[in-house]
Amino acid sequence: MIMRCKVTVDTSHYPKEGPWTLPDGWVWTTLDNICSIRGGKRIPKGKTFASERTQHVYIRVTDMKDQSIDMSDLKYIDDDVYNEISRYIIEKEDLYLTIAGTIGRVGEIPAELHRMNLTENAARLTNIVCNKKYLMYALLTDVAQNHFSLRFHQVAQPKLSIETASSTPIALPPLPEQERIVEAIQTWLSCIHIIEENQEGISAMGEKAKGQILTLAIHGKLVSQDLNDEPAIELLKRINPDFNPSDNLHYEGGVPKGWLLCTLGEVSNYGRCVSVLADEIDDSAWVLELEDIEKDSGRLLHQIEKKERIISGIRHRFKKGQILYSKLRTYLNKVLVAPDDGFCTTEIIPITPIDGIDPQYLNLVLRSPYFLKYTARCGYGVKMPRLGTNDARKAIIPIPPIEEQHRIVQKTIALFSVLEIIISLNNIQIAE
């Protein structure tokens, strides 16, 4: 949750300098200037955890993992113990900060644990006046963690005082930038998580990870759903009252609320191409061949004018923004959105989605492992398998609300960019 409290801040007592010089609009501050810090409470002497599950969870440091709470081994307290420590709770809007034993863990509280009791070995960060996730990530930086490690009381069990935690330096940008930073961090963390689950060679892993990202994307698991988004069927019916998608379409795993299942033929002009003879094409026109498209990545390798090529026969005309789909040897996954007008071999199908379908989103569906499996089942021919027009038009396409389509495209592009950086860095390291 992002706290959007309107506050008037007196910066005169802020630290003028920190570990580094900040960009314009940023300020060095301390933890106590952007939240309240409150301690938890130990179970009263002579009391123990409840032997059975109750309404009162007692959150321990051992439960605090991966910036959240591990729910697998929670402990509970009885009503009489709760009544003695009922003031020492933590809420879903707060962050926790461990201050004893394992010092410096920070994380969020799941909604299920709203107003549950907090151990004395952690502090509650509440009344947060900046982006909560930004503060969490700021407290996980070396600046904050070094502050904790250099200043806790060195006793049998290390302890970080509330006073010391309060003085933790925080580099604070404007709120819109906090939100952009959080989004970027989460994008990188998503990639790291995918990489950790794919422990193969980096380049091979990168392609596998992209496939996993696309699979999550077209099953509604890459970005969150917004109940305020206009359902796909309502948008498409509003744009075209005669739109009537097929019933009883099956899609493994189903789709989230607000999504719609259609066939490719219902949501695009697949197979209805504009063709011209090669000798009618202007010499300066872009002429696209299959070898100009990199397999799997959809990256355009060459953009060559007709005068630099010898061509004959019939060509398909395509427009900027159309999806260019190779129906020949579909396992090569040569699909991209045209960056300009041009003409292509008839093995490439220019596709225009209907209004209400983001071409970039449909491009991701056609590149996904799901669609590749479909074409492998339906393709004909042995040496040069291809996808027939009728089979292509029957392919089931999951359609989210248009706002979610845009979010999926943006998230996928961001994740793919991070993966490309990781693969490039790995290739440089190998070369060295």
N, C-alpha and C positions, 0 to 999 in steps of 0.2 A: 504494500500500500504506500502511495506517495503522500506524505503530509504536505499540504499546501497552505500551511498556516501563514497568515499575514502578520509579520513581526517587524517591529522597528528595532534595529540593532545599533547599539553604540559601539563603534569599532575603535574608539580611542584607547581601550585597554587591551586590544588584540596585540599579539606579538607582531612587531614590525618586520621581523625577518624570520625565516625558517631555514630548513635544510637546503633549499634552493630558491631561486628567484621565480616568482609566479607570473603567469601571463596577465595581461590587463583584464580587470574585472574579477580576478580571484583575490582571496585574502587568506592570510594565515589566521587561524583561530584555535581555540582549544575545545576539548570535548564538552566541558560544562557550559560552553556558550551556545551549544546547539541542541542540547538535550538535558534532561534531569537524570541523575544517576542515583539509584536506590538499591540497597542491599537486600539479599534474601534472608532466610531465617532457618536455623537448624531445628530439627525435631527436638522438642523439650526433653530434658534429662529424664531418663527412666521410661520414655515412650519409644515405641518401635513402629515399623511399617505395619499396615494392616495385612492380615493373613489372606484376605480375599479382595477382589476388586471393589472399589467404592466410587463415589462421585468425585473424589479429591485425589488428583495426581500430584505426586511430589517429584518435581523435575530436578534431577541430579546432573552433575558435570558429566558423568559417564554416559548420560543420554544425549549430550550435546555433540553432534557430529555433522560434518559436511554442511555447515551453515544452516542447520535445521535441528530437529529433534528426532532421534531414533526411537520409534514407537514399539520396538520389539520386546523390550524388557522394562516397561514402566513400573514404578512402585507407587503404592497408594497409601493414604492415611485415613484413619477413622474420623468420625465427626468430632470426637472430643479433642483429638490432636489438632484438627483443622481449626476448631474454635479458638485455640490458643495462638495460632500463627496465621489467622485468616487475613491479616493486613499485608502479608508478605507474598503477594501474588505477582504474576506477570501476564500481560495481555498480548493479543495477537498483533497489535500495532507497535509493540516494543521490539527491541533487540536484547539478546542476552550477551554478557561479557563475562567469561570465566576469570576469577580473581584469586583462586587458590588451587594448589596442586598443579593441574595443567592450566597455565595462565595464557590468556589472550585469544581463546576461541570466541568467535562472534557468530551469531546467527539469528534466524527468524523463528517465530513461534507459530506452529500450525494452528489453524482456526479451532481444531478440536481441543487444543490445550489452552484456550482463552481463559484467563483468570484462574489458572492453576498455581499451586504453591511452588516457590522457587527456593532452591538450596542457598545456604549462607555462603557457599563457595562461588557464587556467581552474582553479578549485578544486573539490575534491570535498567536499560536505557529507554526512557519514556519521554513524552512530550517532544518528540523529535521534530525540528523545524526545517529540515532539509530532506532531500530524497533519502528514504530509509535505506534502500539498497546501496546508494552511494556511500552513506556513512558506514555501512557494514564492510564494503570493500576498502574504504579508507583505513579502517581499523585493522585490516589484514595486511596492509603494506608494511614494508620494512621500517618506515619511520615510526609507525605506531607500535609495532612489535618490539623494536629495539628500545623504545621508551619504556615499555612494560618490563622487559628483561633486565634493564639496567637499574631499575628503581624498586623492584619488589623487595620485601623483607626476607633476608636469607636466614630462614629458621628451619626447623625440622620439616615443616610443610611450607613451601614458599607462598607468600601472601602479597597480593597487590592491594594497596589501600585505595579507598574511594577517592581520597585526596589526590593521590598520584594519578589515578585513572583520569580524574577531572582535568589534569593539566596536559593530557595527550595532545600533541599538535595535529591539527587537521588542515589540509589545504582545501579551501572551499571555493568552488567556481559558482557562477550564476546557475539558478535552478534548471533552465533549459539545457545547459551544458552538462550538469549532473546527470540528467536523464539520458543524454546522448552517450556519455561515458558508460553508464550502466548498461545500455543496450550493446555497446561495443564489447564490453567485458563479457557479457552473457553469450555473445556470438562466439568469442574465442573459447570460452569454457565449454560451449556446446561442441565445438570442433575437437577440443581436447578429449572430451568424454567419448566421442565417436572413435577417435584415434585409439584410445585405450582399449576399446572393445574390438579393435581390428589390428592385432599385433602381427601384421605381415610386413613385407617390404613397403617402404613409405609410398612409393609411386603406385604400387598395386593397391595398397590400403586406401590411398586417396580416392581412387576410382570406386572402390567398394564403398567408402564412406559417402561419396556423392550419391551412389545408388540408394544407400540407407536414408540419406536426407530426402531424396525424392519420394521414397516410400512413405516416410513420415508425413511429408507435405500433402500427398494426395489421399491420406487417410485421416486428415484433420488433427495430426499429432505434432506438427512442427510449430505452429503458432496457436495462441489461445483463441477460443471462440468468443465473440461479443454478441450477447443476446439482443443488442440494439441494432445489429446488422439486419438489413432487409433480406429475408429468405430468398434464395436463388429463384425459386419458382414464382414468387410474387414479382420480382424484378423482371424476369423474362416474360411473364404474362402482361405486365404493365407496358413493356416495350412493344410486345407483339401479342395482342389479345388472342390471336389464332394459334399461338404456340401450344402444342399438345404433345408432351413427351410420352414415350412408351411406359406402360405399366409393367410391374413384376420383373424388373431388371435385378439381377443378382450381382452383388459386389462383395467379395470376401472381406469380412470384418465390419461391413456396414459403413454408414457415413454419419457424421454428427448432425444434430438438429440444425435445420436451416439449409442443409446441403440438398442436392438433387442429383439423381442418376439419369443420364441421357445417353443416347448413342452419338457417336462422332458425326453421323449424317444429320442428326437433328440439330446439332449446335455448330455446324460449319458447312461450307460449300464443297466438301471433299469430293474430288472426282469431276467437278465442273470447272475445267481449265480453259483458258483462252490460248489458242495455239496459232502460231504463225510460221511461215516458211523461213528457213534460214536466210535466203537471199533477200528477204524483205526487212531484215534487221539492220539498223544503222551501224556503220563501222565503229562508232564511238560507244555503242551500247555495251553494258556489262553482260558477258556470257558465262554462265556458271556450269561447271562440270562436276561430276561426283567427286573427283579427286581433289577438288578445291575445298572440300569440307573435311575437317579432321574427325575421325571416328570417336565416338563417345562424348567428346567435349562439346561438339557443336560449334567449334571455333572455325572461322573462315580463314583458310590458309592463303588463298590467292583471290584477287579480284581483277580479272583480265578482260580487256575490251575485245570485241569481235575481230578487229583488224589484226590482232596478235594471235588469232586462232583460225584454223581451217575447220569450218563446220558445214554440215549439210542437213537436209531433211527438215523435220518439224521441231519446233521449240515451244515450250510453255512460257508465256509472258507472266511475270510476277511484279508485284508492287511492294514498295517499302512497307514494312510492318506485317506482311504476310508470313505465315510459317512455311518454311520449305522442308518438306518431308521426303526422304528417300525411301521409296517402296521396294527398291532392289537391295537384296542382302541386308534386311532390316537389322540383323544382329550387329552391324557396324554402327548403328545408332547415329546416323548422319541427319541431324535435325537442327535447324536454327531459325531465328526470326530475321528476315531480310533487312539489311541496313540501308538498302537503296533499291531502285527499280532495276529490272534486268530481264534476262531470258535464260532458261535452264533446259537441260536435257529432259526428255519426257519421262525419265525414270524418277524425276523429282516432281512432287506434287505441291503446287502452291495452295495453301489453305487459308481461307478467311473465316474466322469465327463469327458467329452472329453477335449482334449488340448484346452486351451484358456478360461477355466472355473476354477476359483479358488474354490477348494473344500470347503474352509471355507465360501466363499460367498454363494455357493449353500446350504450349511448347514443352513445359516441364512434364506434363502428363505423357506426352508422346515420347519423351526421352527416358521415362521411368522404367525400372525393372518390371513393373506390372504390365506395361504396354509391350515391352520386349517379349515377355512370356506369351502374351496374346498373339503377337505376330509369328512367333516360333510355332505355335499350334496351328495357325491358319495359313501360313505361307505355303506356296506351292513351288515346285522345281527343286532339283537336287544341287546342281553345281552353282546355280545362280537363283536361289530362292527369292521370291518376291511376294508382296501382299496384294491380293486382289482388291479391286475397288469395292465390291459388295461386302467383303469381309471387313474392310477398313471402316466402312460406314456403319457396320453393326457393332463396332467396338464400344464398350460401355465406358463412359467418361464421368467421373465424379465432379460435380460443379458446386463449389462453395459460394456463399454470398460474394458479391463483387468486391466489397471492402476486404474480406478475408483473402480473396484471390490476390489482391495487391500486397497484403501483408506477407503472404506465402512467397510471392516473387521476391520481395525485398529481403526477406530473411534468407531465402535460398541463395540469392546472389551474394549476400554478405558471407554466408558460410562457405560457399564455393571459393570466394576470394581468399579467405583465410587458409583454406586447404591448399590453394595454389601457392601461397606464400610458403607454407610449410614444405611442400614438395620441392619448390625452387631452392629453398635454403638447404634441404637435404642433398639435392643434386650438386650444389656448389661445394658442400662439404665433401662429397664423394670425389669430385674433380680435384680438390686440393690434396 
